[in-house]
């Protein structure tokens, strides 16, 4: 480490070859400061940078560098946004490239899975022939949906209705990003009575929902299956005959198997995105759905999901670019 901020900055510009790796790592953090905390935490845990014999010198170098950077920032004037714009552009390009690579990997994984199944089938037939067993008539190949039906019977899971379900208290549907819950006047015990907002006792929380008539026991009052975004979750009265809740999911990459904890669950493997084929979806939605389907298949086979694959590749790339570091005794989850 050098005590000269200018020299330290020149050294950093020479290391621009690590930009792609650092960008990829930074994108796994909520903010740039969280990313910096990870870097400093790594240096604290795995090196003597900030707890060894040169710690005080290194801390002073860091302070000098930050002071110099602040001075440069204040003097930059109108130009100070240009680097950020360039970084945003590069980040967008990396995102597009990463999505393209993900789709290619998913397609390759699907091919590999089909090939492995075919190879296993042929191997089984060859073993049967070698043992002198009579060749069984070839049964029509079962689709994954058929297997799912067996799973539904054994696990007691219901088949989705419009990607949701019907209970005695409410009806619900969902997309990948939000769900709709509909409660009728009959279910509220007000059959034939036009519904008005002042009659109802409604409370939406991040992971709870309460619905009922004022002065009576709530019809729904419990824990939601997953968290929702309060600022984007609303309820309205439609046709004076039903209350409709639109709840935006915090995790827009997951299908819900139920609305309320403890209520009947659906088999999310049977969910059909928008009741349409993938070719009908726009680019971003299609990529999201394909990623979700790929992750479900990987989990079913005990293989890493796309997110886990990305982390493994990032780690491998980091290890390759830092051969001077010894990872032999590290344990990775």
FENDAPE-V718356 format. One record per residue. N is the residue number from 0. SS is DSSP state (@ for helix, = for strand, . for the rest). PSI is psi in radians with two decimals (* if undefined). D_LAST is the distance of its C-alpha to the last C-alpha in whole Angstrom. Layout:
n ss psi d_last
N SS PSI D_LAST
N SS PSI D_LAST
This chain:
n ss psi d_last
0 . 2.47 32
1 . 2.55 36
2 . -0.11 38
3 . 2.02 39
4 @ -0.69 37
5 @ -0.74 39
6 @ -0.70 38
7 @ -0.71 34
8 @ -0.69 35
9 @ -0.68 36
10 @ -0.72 33
11 @ -0.66 31
12 @ -0.48 33
13 @ -0.32 33
14 . 0.44 29
15 @ -0.30 29
16 @ -0.29 28
17 @ 0.05 24
18 @ -0.80 25
19 @ -0.78 24
20 @ -0.77 20
21 @ -0.67 21
22 @ -0.78 22
23 @ -0.72 19
24 @ -0.70 17
25 @ -0.58 20
26 . -0.24 20
27 . 0.04 16
28 . 2.64 18
29 . -0.53 21
30 . 2.94 23
31 @ -0.63 24
32 @ -0.62 24
33 @ -0.66 21
34 @ -0.77 20
35 @ -0.70 22
36 @ -0.65 20
37 @ -0.76 17
38 @ -0.85 19
39 @ -0.63 21
40 @ -0.70 18
41 @ -0.81 16
42 @ -0.63 20
43 @ -0.72 20
44 @ -0.66 17
45 @ -0.11 17
46 . 3.09 21
47 . 0.29 24
48 . -0.85 25
49 . 0.19 26
50 . 0.30 26
51 . -2.89 28
52 . -0.44 32
53 . 0.30 32
54 @ -0.82 30
55 @ -0.75 34
56 @ -0.75 35
57 @ -0.69 31
58 @ -0.71 31
59 @ -0.69 35
60 @ -0.74 34
61 @ -0.78 32
62 @ -0.77 34
63 @ -0.73 37
64 @ -0.77 35
65 @ -0.68 34
66 @ -0.76 38
67 @ -0.74 39
68 @ -0.70 37
69 @ -0.72 38
70 @ -0.77 42
71 @ -0.71 41
72 @ -0.80 40
73 @ -0.57 43
74 @ -0.20 45
75 @ -0.52 43
76 @ -2.39 46
77 @ -0.30 45
78 @ -0.19 43
79 @ -0.26 40
80 @ -0.20 39
81 @ -0.70 39
82 @ -0.72 36
83 @ -0.71 34
84 @ -0.74 36
85 @ -0.71 35
86 @ -0.72 31
87 @ -0.73 31
88 @ -0.77 33
89 @ -0.67 30
90 @ -0.73 27
91 @ -0.71 29
92 @ -0.72 30
93 @ -0.68 26
94 @ -0.80 25
95 @ -0.74 28
96 @ -0.70 27
97 @ -0.71 23
98 @ -0.73 24
99 @ -0.77 27
100 @ -0.66 24
101 @ -0.78 22
102 @ -0.71 25
103 @ -0.70 26
104 @ -0.69 22
105 @ -0.75 23
106 @ -0.71 26
107 @ -0.70 25
108 @ -0.68 22
109 @ -0.74 25
110 @ -0.79 28
111 @ -0.73 25
112 @ -0.78 25
113 @ -0.73 29
114 @ -0.70 29
115 @ -0.68 27
116 @ -0.77 29
117 @ -0.72 32
118 @ -0.71 31
119 @ -0.69 30
120 @ -0.79 34
121 @ -0.66 36
122 @ -0.70 34
123 @ -0.73 35
124 @ -0.72 38
125 @ -0.71 39
126 @ -0.70 38
127 @ -0.72 40
128 @ -0.68 43
129 @ -0.53 43
130 . 0.05 43
131 . 0.31 46
132 . 2.45 45
133 . 2.46 47
134 . 2.19 45
135 . 2.52 44
136 . 2.41 46
137 . 2.13 43
138 . 2.61 42
139 . 2.41 41
140 . 2.29 37
141 . 2.44 36
142 . 2.81 34
143 @ -0.57 31
144 @ -0.64 33
145 @ -0.74 35
146 @ -0.67 31
147 @ -0.63 31
148 @ -0.73 34
149 @ -0.75 33
150 @ -0.68 30
151 @ -0.72 32
152 @ -0.72 35
153 @ -0.59 32
154 @ -0.12 30
155 . 0.41 33
156 . 2.46 32
157 = 2.72 34
158 . 2.36 35
159 . 2.51 35
160 = 1.93 38
161 . 0.74 38
162 . 0.16 34
163 = -2.35 34
164 = 3.07 37
165 = 2.21 40
166 . 3.07 40
167 . -0.22 43
168 . -0.41 42
169 . 2.89 41
170 = 2.49 40
171 = 2.62 37
172 = 2.93 36
173 = 2.70 33
174 . -3.10 32
175 . -0.51 28
176 . -0.37 29
177 = 2.92 32
178 = 2.69 33
179 = 2.32 37
180 = 2.21 38
181 = 2.23 42
182 = 2.12 44
183 = 2.85 48
184 . -0.67 51
185 . -0.77 51
186 . -0.49 48
187 . -0.07 49
188 . 0.37 52
189 . 0.72 54
190 . 2.28 55
191 . -0.08 58
192 . 2.17 57
193 . 2.23 57
194 . 2.44 53
195 . 2.59 53
196 @ -0.66 51
197 @ -0.25 53
198 @ -0.29 52
199 = 2.63 49
200 = 1.76 46
201 = 2.36 43
202 = 2.02 40
203 = 2.16 37
204 = 3.04 34
205 . -0.62 30
206 . 0.60 29
207 = 2.69 32
208 = 2.35 36
209 = 2.25 39
210 = 2.28 42
211 = -3.09 46
212 = 2.39 49
213 . 2.35 50
214 . -0.06 52
215 . 2.91 50
216 . 2.32 47
217 . 2.48 44
218 . -0.74 44
219 = 2.24 40
220 = 1.66 38
221 = -2.86 35
222 = 2.31 31
223 = 2.70 30
224 . -0.72 27
225 . 3.06 25
226 . 2.63 26
227 = 2.78 29
228 . 1.96 30
229 @ -0.70 33
230 @ -0.35 35
231 @ 0.29 35
232 . 2.22 36
233 = 2.93 39
234 = 2.56 42
235 = 2.88 45
236 = 2.17 48
237 = 2.29 49
238 . 0.41 53
239 . 0.30 54
240 . -0.13 52
241 = 2.65 48
242 = 2.23 46
243 = 2.16 43
244 = 2.29 39
245 = 1.93 37
246 = 2.12 34
247 = 2.26 31
248 = 2.49 28
249 . -0.77 25
250 . 1.75 23
251 . 0.32 25
252 . 0.33 22
253 . 2.37 23
254 . 2.38 26
255 . 2.45 27
256 . -0.22 28
257 . 2.90 30
258 . -0.92 32
259 = 2.40 32
260 . 2.27 30
261 . -0.23 32
262 . 2.85 34
263 . 2.46 34
264 . 2.67 31
265 = 2.85 31
266 . 1.84 29
267 @ -0.27 27
268 @ -0.26 27
269 @ 0.01 31
270 . 2.40 31
271 . 2.08 33
272 @ 2.01 32
273 @ 0.30 35
274 @ 0.65 37
275 . 2.92 37
276 . 2.78 36
277 @ -0.56 34
278 @ -0.33 37
279 @ -0.23 38
280 . 2.69 35
281 . 2.90 35
282 @ -0.91 33
283 @ -0.77 30
284 @ -0.72 30
285 @ -0.75 30
286 @ -0.73 27
287 @ -0.82 25
288 @ -0.76 27
289 @ -0.69 26
290 @ -0.77 22
291 @ -0.76 22
292 @ -0.71 24
293 @ -0.79 21
294 @ -0.68 18
295 @ -0.74 20
296 @ -0.76 21
297 @ -0.77 17
298 @ -0.71 16
299 @ -0.55 19
300 . 0.04 18
301 . 0.45 15
302 . 2.81 14
303 . 2.50 12
304 . 3.04 14
305 @ -0.65 16
306 @ -0.73 13
307 @ -0.66 10
308 @ -0.72 12
309 @ -0.74 14
310 @ -0.69 11
311 @ -0.73 10
312 @ -0.69 14
313 @ -0.72 14
314 @ -0.75 12
315 @ -0.70 14
316 @ -0.71 17
317 @ -0.74 16
318 @ -0.65 16
319 @ -0.64 19
320 @ -0.17 21
321 . 1.16 20
322 . -0.30 21
323 . -0.23 22
324 . 2.45 19
325 . 1.96 17
326 . 0.11 14
327 . -0.51 14
328 . 0.13 13
329 . 2.51 10
330 . 2.17 7
331 . 2.41 4
332 . * 0
